[in-house]
Amino acid sequence: MDSVRCEAADILIVGAGPSGAAAARVLAAQGRDVLLIDRCTFPRDKICGDALIPDALNALGRLGLDSRVRAESRPSSSVRVYAPHGRYVSADVALGCVPRRRLDDVLLQGAVASGARFAAPYTLTHALEREGHVVGAGFAQRGGGHALTVHANYTLLATGAALRPLELFSVAERRTASALAVRIYVHTPEHVADATRHFSISIDRTICPGYGWIFPGPGGVFNLGVGYFTDPSQAPPTTNPRALLARFLASFAPARDIMSQARSVSDVRGAPLRTALTGAALARPGLLVIGEAAGLTYPFTGEGIGKAIESGIIAGEILSRVCGASQAARDAAAHEYAATIRARFGARFRAYQLAQRWLSRPLLSDFLAWRGGAGTYVSEQLRSLLLETADPRALFSCAGVLRALVR
Ligand SMILES: Cc1cc2nc3c(=O)[nH]c(=O)nc-3n(C[C@H](O)[C@H](O)[C@H](O)COP(=O)(O)OP(=O)(O)OC[C@H]3O[C@@H](n4cnc5c(N)ncnc54)[C@H](O)[C@@H]3O)c2cc1C
């Protein structure tokens, strides 16, 4: 490291994934001076299932980036959820699948087009603090080079599931991840891709609580993976996720069919998830924590792109109002952000956590899939769940089971 460079910005955003890029786009569009920093140069890969569910598609619309993302993604209009015994229940809903390498680059370009500055590859090394307020951060250029110090009126932490950045800003409340997931990309001939237009989710006894997935992406490439939730109150899991994926690809019939005609176009790669709106403080004076860094990835489904973008938009809207305002107003922004996130998402995250516990009971999944084939209630609830128009407890509760039995 031979020199230190200094920069200043109204808003420093650390992490240029969906949450950071969304906040940068909103703030820069309001004329704020935004510096977005990432440890990676873009385009870069991010280990993910690449599924865009309705909350993500809507949030992209709010950013004005939906048509650009749609042009890069493969649309789908239904999802099949397979229970352990092999029956499935399906729901008709608009979905998309886009490799994160493309999605995240479109989002970053959207932020830059709105006027945000982007700097990479810089890894966060420390927080800058004055009298209990976060006033920026320090970075090391990756590959050796100079150090970078950024002074900012406000900092957004958007570093995803990584623990270290949370610790550096003293907002970590849990050290362990809440889930682990692995995925592989495979390429299939045209007729296979044409025949598989729906998303598939397999609730499998061996991936418990968790599931396997098959998401058809653009260009005949499928994203297949498994993810399972861990209990932070217990010892770290000994399950080998790669072994689970191998088993899933060999034993789940729809996956086996695809694999028999496919060739791998990536390694198997895995990553942790931070879910359940827990594990980190949402804010402290001078700092807002957004996206998966704040645990804003759903338990039960592991979907987090939509909530990452939504939290970036919320943070951006709040901060664009208080930029240039008094210190007291800026301090109040931290409380407002945390209260808004809890009010808007708290109940739904708690309900999803409850639903996640159901994944540990394969008999209940079997029952719901059986009723899904016999009545309309289960598939209607599944659709409403994805659209976020119903409370998950309408299905995942004793009353829900009773309703599923008769409707
Ligand atoms: C295997 C797997 C499958 C998943 N499948 C889906 C899915 O299909 N659909 C869905 O909606 N969600 C899915 N998720 C969850 C989803 O990936 C996250 O919810 C989402 O990426 C969160 O966005 P984010 O912007 O908060 O963080 P991220 O997308 O993780 O972005 C964080 C950014 O911060 C940067 N960064 C990290 N540390 C530092 C540092 N120290 N210094 C500087 N920069 C740093 C990173 O390089 C990265 O660019 C999946 C997750 C996993 C692991």
PDBQT file of the ligand as one rigid body, heavy atoms in Angstrom, charges set to zero:
ROOT
HETATM    1  C1  LIG A 501     -27.397 -19.640  -3.450  1.00  0.00    +0.000 C 
HETATM    2  C2  LIG A 501     -28.348 -18.482  -3.236  1.00  0.00    +0.000 A 
HETATM    3  C3  LIG A 501     -29.510 -18.441  -3.980  1.00  0.00    +0.000 A 
HETATM    4  C4  LIG A 501     -30.382 -17.346  -3.868  1.00  0.00    +0.000 A 
HETATM    5  N1  LIG A 501     -31.461 -17.294  -4.705  1.00  0.00    +0.000 NA
HETATM    6  C5  LIG A 501     -32.237 -16.197  -4.712  1.00  0.00    +0.000 A 
HETATM    7  C6  LIG A 501     -33.268 -16.062  -5.697  1.00  0.00    +0.000 A 
HETATM    8  O1  LIG A 501     -33.442 -16.920  -6.570  1.00  0.00    +0.000 OA
HETATM    9  N2  LIG A 501     -34.034 -14.942  -5.667  1.00  0.00    +0.000 N 
HETATM   10  C7  LIG A 501     -33.868 -13.965  -4.709  1.00  0.00    +0.000 A 
HETATM   11  O2  LIG A 501     -34.627 -12.977  -4.701  1.00  0.00    +0.000 OA
HETATM   12  N3  LIG A 501     -32.858 -14.057  -3.794  1.00  0.00    +0.000 NA
HETATM   13  C8  LIG A 501     -32.036 -15.128  -3.788  1.00  0.00    +0.000 A 
HETATM   14  N4  LIG A 501     -30.989 -15.204  -2.902  1.00  0.00    +0.000 N 
HETATM   15  C9  LIG A 501     -30.776 -14.081  -1.958  1.00  0.00    +0.000 C 
HETATM   16  C10 LIG A 501     -30.146 -12.889  -2.718  1.00  0.00    +0.000 C 
HETATM   17  O3  LIG A 501     -28.950 -13.292  -3.327  1.00  0.00    +0.000 OA
HETATM   18  C11 LIG A 501     -29.889 -11.724  -1.753  1.00  0.00    +0.000 C 
HETATM   19  O4  LIG A 501     -31.063 -11.480  -1.007  1.00  0.00    +0.000 OA
HETATM   20  C12 LIG A 501     -29.504 -10.445  -2.503  1.00  0.00    +0.000 C 
HETATM   21  O5  LIG A 501     -28.352 -10.626  -3.280  1.00  0.00    +0.000 OA
HETATM   22  C13 LIG A 501     -29.290  -9.315  -1.502  1.00  0.00    +0.000 C 
HETATM   23  O6  LIG A 501     -28.874  -8.150  -2.196  1.00  0.00    +0.000 OA
HETATM   24  P1  LIG A 501     -27.911  -7.098  -1.483  1.00  0.00    +0.000 P 
HETATM   25  O7  LIG A 501     -27.728  -5.956  -2.415  1.00  0.00    +0.000 OA
HETATM   26  O8  LIG A 501     -28.400  -6.820  -0.127  1.00  0.00    +0.000 OA
HETATM   27  O9  LIG A 501     -26.519  -7.882  -1.286  1.00  0.00    +0.000 OA
HETATM   28  P2  LIG A 501     -25.563  -8.537  -2.384  1.00  0.00    +0.000 P 
HETATM   29  O10 LIG A 501     -26.295  -8.846  -3.611  1.00  0.00    +0.000 OA
HETATM   30  O11 LIG A 501     -24.876  -9.650  -1.686  1.00  0.00    +0.000 OA
HETATM   31  O12 LIG A 501     -24.514  -7.388  -2.716  1.00  0.00    +0.000 OA
HETATM   32  C14 LIG A 501     -23.536  -7.026  -1.769  1.00  0.00    +0.000 C 
HETATM   33  C15 LIG A 501     -22.403  -6.292  -2.485  1.00  0.00    +0.000 C 
HETATM   34  O13 LIG A 501     -21.484  -5.838  -1.485  1.00  0.00    +0.000 OA
HETATM   35  C16 LIG A 501     -20.164  -6.086  -1.908  1.00  0.00    +0.000 C 
HETATM   36  N5  LIG A 501     -19.339  -6.258  -0.701  1.00  0.00    +0.000 N 
HETATM   37  C17 LIG A 501     -19.445  -7.244   0.230  1.00  0.00    +0.000 A 
HETATM   38  N6  LIG A 501     -18.508  -7.085   1.184  1.00  0.00    +0.000 NA
HETATM   39  C18 LIG A 501     -17.797  -5.974   0.853  1.00  0.00    +0.000 A 
HETATM   40  C19 LIG A 501     -16.693  -5.314   1.446  1.00  0.00    +0.000 A 
HETATM   41  N7  LIG A 501     -16.114  -5.773   2.570  1.00  0.00    +0.000 N 
HETATM   42  N8  LIG A 501     -16.196  -4.207   0.846  1.00  0.00    +0.000 NA
HETATM   43  C20 LIG A 501     -16.777  -3.727  -0.304  1.00  0.00    +0.000 A 
HETATM   44  N9  LIG A 501     -17.826  -4.336  -0.919  1.00  0.00    +0.000 NA
HETATM   45  C21 LIG A 501     -18.330  -5.442  -0.350  1.00  0.00    +0.000 A 
HETATM   46  C22 LIG A 501     -20.271  -7.368  -2.725  1.00  0.00    +0.000 C 
HETATM   47  O14 LIG A 501     -19.194  -7.491  -3.653  1.00  0.00    +0.000 OA
HETATM   48  C23 LIG A 501     -21.623  -7.194  -3.423  1.00  0.00    +0.000 C 
HETATM   49  O15 LIG A 501     -21.504  -6.593  -4.691  1.00  0.00    +0.000 OA
HETATM   50  C24 LIG A 501     -30.098 -16.295  -2.961  1.00  0.00    +0.000 A 
HETATM   51  C25 LIG A 501     -28.939 -16.348  -2.183  1.00  0.00    +0.000 A 
HETATM   52  C26 LIG A 501     -28.066 -17.430  -2.313  1.00  0.00    +0.000 A 
HETATM   53  C27 LIG A 501     -26.810 -17.462  -1.497  1.00  0.00    +0.000 C 
ENDROOT
TORSDOF 0
